[in-house]
Amino acid sequence: MKVEIYSDIACPWCYVGKRRFERALAAYPGADTVEVVYRPYQLAPDAPTEAEPLEPVLRRKFGDRITEMNARLAEVGRQEGIAFDFASAQSVNTLLGHRLLHFAETEYGAAVQARLKNALLHDYFVDGGNVGDRDRLTRLAAAAGMDEERVAAYLASDEGAAEVREQIAEAQLMGVTAVPTFVFEGRWAVQGAQEASTFLQVLEQVAAQTAAPGGAAEGAGDDACADGSCAV
């Protein structure tokens, strides 16, 4: 079974959804037959390439309600073992990180890509790192098992940029408007950071070929980030 997860690095619910899906996968008897691939999506494609503090960016977009939104996410994060630190987080364009994830998947495989994805999310939301910084991305990639010199050369070039933009465009054509969106076998989509029990049920249903076919779920719930409507 192939599961393609459309998500953005600058998406807190994507971090939560990754944790919950991984718990479901650990409880699924056929986990060794499941291939998980992370696909790119940008909630703010026009975000600057120079990092700036995240909180003022969110406050300009959402006003005072951002305090309540972040408090809710912080509590959800604690339940999933994620220590969200929105005060230290830096807002920056995520295209460079998505290019690196694409390189990880195509050159090193899904396992390395998953490790890198986790490192990028942790760096953005917990460590306050600038995921638009090439040197920082190179170090994270090396820690995930990628060749440091090759990564540095890749990030200094335009390699992968066209492919990543094409994948994002394809996602939009498929109807993906909010992340995370989990696409099973290219046929069934589940949107949002669902509970682990829900993901486990979907894995079982897809494996049994009993799920009804359909496209991406419509609309973004409280556990997903949609274009222009999520605290990212």
N, C-alpha and C positions, 0 to 999 in steps of 0.2 A: 504494500500500500504506500502511495506517495502522498505526503501532506506538504502543501506549499503555504507558508505563513507570510502574508503580506503585512509588513510593519515598518515603523520608522524608529530610528534611534532616539529621537526626541519625543517619544510617546510613552508616558508612564504606564498606561494601561497595557501597552505592548510588553513591558517588563513583567507586569503582573500576569498577563496571559501566558507568557513563556513559562513562568514558574508553575502555573496551574496545569498547563498542557504537559509539562515534563512529569509532574506527579501522576497525571492520568496515564501517561505512557509507561511509567515505571510499574503501574498496577495492571497493565494490559498484557495478557499472556503472550500475544504475538508481537511484542515490542521489537524483537529482532528482525521482523519482516517489514517494519515501517521505516521509510526514508523521509526524513524531515529536511526541507530546504527553505531558507529564508529569502523572500523576495522583497525588492525595494518598494518603498512608497514614501513620498515626502508631503508632510502636512503643510509645510511652509517652504515651498520651492524657491521663493524670493527672499528668504532669510539671508542676511549678509554673511560673507565668508569670514569676517572678523568677529570674534566672540565678544559678547557683552553679557552682563548679569541677567539671569533669566527672570527674576521676580519683577523688575520694572517693565520688562516686555509683556509679561502676563497681566500686570496691573493696567497697562495701557489698553490691553485688549478686553479684559473682563471686569475691570474696576475692582471695587472692594470685595466682591464675592469670591475673588481668587483665594482669600484667606480661608474661607470655608471649604472651597474645592481642594486646596492643598492639604488641609487638615484631614479631610475624608480619605484622600489618597495615602497620606502618611499612615493612617490607621490600617487601611487595607494592606499597605506594604509591610507593616509590622507583622501582620498575620501570615504573610508569605515569606518572611525573612529578608525583606528589603528595607534598608534604612534610608528612605528618601530624604535628601537634603536639598530642598528647593532653594534655600537661602544661598547655597554655594554653587548651585548649578549655573552653567553658562549656555546661553542661547547662541547657536551658530548653524550655518547651513550644513545639512547632513549628506550632501551628495558625495563628498569625498569618502565618508565612511561607508556608504552604500557601494561605491566602486570597490573598496577594499573587501567588503563582504562578497561581492561578485567574484573577485579574484580568488578569495579563499575557497569558495565553492567549486569553481571551475578547475583550479590548479591543485587543491589539497583535499577536497571532498567535504561531505556534509558534516562530519564530526568536528573538523577544524573550524568550519564556518560557524557551527553552533557555539563553540568555545569563544570565538571572536565576538559573536553577537552578544553573548553574555558580558564579555569584558567591556564592550562599547556601552551597553546599557548601564552597567555598574559605574563606569567612569563618568558618564554623563550625569546620572542621578544620585550617586552616592559620593564619589570622589571629587566632584566639581571640576572635572577635566574638560579641556577644550578638544572636542572630537573633530574639529576642523584643522587641527595642527598636525602637519605631516610627520614631524618627529615623534610626537606622542602616539599617533596611530601606528607608526613603524614599531615602536616599543611594544605596544599592545599586541600587534600581529606576531612579533617574535616570541612573545610569551605564550601565544596560542599555538606555536609550533611552525610558524612560517619563516622563510629565509629572510633575514633582515635586509640584506643588500638588495635582493630582488624586489622586496616590498618598497624600499626607498626609491628605487628606479621607477617602479610602477606608479607610485603616487606622484612622482615628479613629471610624469607624462600625462597624456590624455587617454591612456589605455582604459578600456571598460566604460568610458563615459557614455558613448553612444548606445552601448548595450543596456546600461542601466536606465537611461532615459526611455529606451524602447520598452523595457519591461514595465516601467511605470505607466507608460501610455497604454500598454496592453491591459494592465490592471484596471485602468479607468474605463477602457472599452468593455471589459468584463462586468463592470458595474461596481467595482470596489470603490467606495467613497468614504470608508471609515476603517480604521485599523485598531487592533489586529483583526484580520480576516483570515480564517483557516480554510483552505480549499483542499478537499479530500478527493483524490483520484481525478482531479480536474473536473469534477461533476457536482459535488455537494459543498456548500459553503456555510461556515458558522462564523458569525461576526461577534466580536467583543471578547473580553477576558472572562469567559464562562467559568463556572466552578469546575474543579477537576472531575467531579462525578459526571458532569454533563459531557465533558470531552471523552471520558471513558465510554460513556454510552454511545457516543457518535462513532468512536473507533470500532466498537462491537457491531453497530448497525451497518457501517460501511463494509466491514469485513464480511458480514452476512449478506450483503447486497440487498438490504431491505429498506434503505433510506430512499425517500422520494427524490428524484432528480430535480435540480433547480439551480438558479444562478445565485449570485451573491445576495445576502440578506439586505433588505432595504432599510435605510435609516440607521442612525447611530444611537445606541442606548447609552446608559450612564457608565458602562464599562468599556467604552470604545472612544477613540478620538476621530472626529470627522474634520474635514477641511474647514478651518476657521472656527471650530466650536469645541475645542478641547484645551485644557490647561497643559500646554506643551512648551 
